[in-house]
Every structure is written in C-alpha cells, then in structure tokens.
Amino acid sequence: MERPELIVLDEPTNALDASGLELVYGVIREEQQRGATILIASHHDDEIATLCSRRFEMIEGRIHER
C-alpha cells in the first residue's frame, strides 16, 4: 500500500478535533502533490471544499458534478 495511485476516504474527518483535522488535511495535500487521486465521501462539504479539484453530489440516486 505504499504510494497508491487512488485513495478512497469515507468521512475521514468525522469526530476529529482541530489538530486531527489539520493532520488529515496535511496528509491529503501531500498525497495530492505526489499525484494521487483522492476520493473523499463526506457530509461536510464546506470543510473539504478547499481540498477538492472536482466535487460531486448524489441527488435521488444519481451523481451530479457541482
């Protein structure tokens, strides 16, 4: 699992304090800079919006780009 091309994260910031959030965000940014594709599922759109190059949402069972 070293240096994967695709990383899938499901609610990676759930129940984290401020220092935990910064740690997770830092790891995500490092992986992005390395060239990894990162898929993040989250109910907290405003929290992770700055980390995303593309955003999607599911509406009535269909995926739509925002």
C-alpha positions as CSV (number, residue, x, y, z in Angstrom):
1,M,0.0,0.0,0.0
2,E,2.9,2.3,-0.4
3,R,2.3,5.3,-2.7
4,P,-1.1,4.2,-4.0
5,E,-2.5,6.0,-7.1
6,L,-6.0,6.0,-5.7
7,I,-7.0,6.7,-2.1
8,V,-10.6,6.3,-1.0
9,L,-11.6,8.1,2.2
10,D,-15.1,7.7,3.8
11,E,-15.8,10.5,6.3
12,P,-12.1,11.0,7.2
13,T,-12.7,14.0,9.4
14,N,-15.6,12.5,11.5
15,A,-15.2,13.2,15.2
16,L,-11.7,14.8,14.9
17,D,-10.5,17.8,16.9
18,A,-8.8,20.7,15.3
19,S,-5.3,19.2,15.5
20,G,-6.6,15.9,14.0
21,L,-8.3,17.9,11.2
22,E,-5.0,19.6,10.3
23,L,-3.2,16.3,10.3
24,V,-5.6,14.7,7.9
25,Y,-5.7,17.8,5.7
26,G,-1.9,17.8,5.6
27,V,-1.7,14.1,4.6
28,I,-4.4,14.7,1.9
29,R,-2.4,17.7,0.5
30,E,0.8,15.7,0.5
31,E,-0.8,12.9,-1.4
32,Q,-2.3,15.3,-3.9
33,Q,1.1,16.9,-4.6
34,R,2.5,13.4,-5.1
35,G,-0.1,12.9,-7.8
36,A,-2.5,10.5,-6.1
37,T,-6.2,10.6,-7.0
38,I,-8.2,11.0,-3.8
39,L,-11.9,10.3,-3.5
40,I,-13.5,11.7,-0.3
41,A,-17.0,10.9,0.8
42,S,-18.3,13.4,3.3
43,H,-21.4,15.1,4.6
44,H,-19.3,18.2,5.5
45,D,-19.0,19.8,2.0
46,D,-17.8,23.1,3.4
47,E,-14.9,21.5,5.4
48,I,-13.3,19.7,2.4
49,A,-14.2,22.1,-0.4
50,T,-10.7,23.6,-0.4
51,L,-9.1,20.2,-0.9
52,C,-11.1,19.3,-4.0
53,S,-10.5,19.9,-7.6
54,R,-13.9,18.4,-8.6
55,R,-17.0,17.9,-6.4
56,F,-20.0,15.7,-6.9
57,E,-23.2,15.1,-5.0
58,M,-25.8,12.4,-5.1
59,I,-29.4,13.5,-5.7
60,E,-32.2,11.0,-5.9
61,G,-29.7,8.1,-6.5
62,R,-27.8,9.9,-9.3
63,I,-24.3,11.5,-9.2
64,H,-24.1,15.2,-10.4
65,E,-21.0,17.3,-10.7
66,R,-21.2,20.6,-8.8
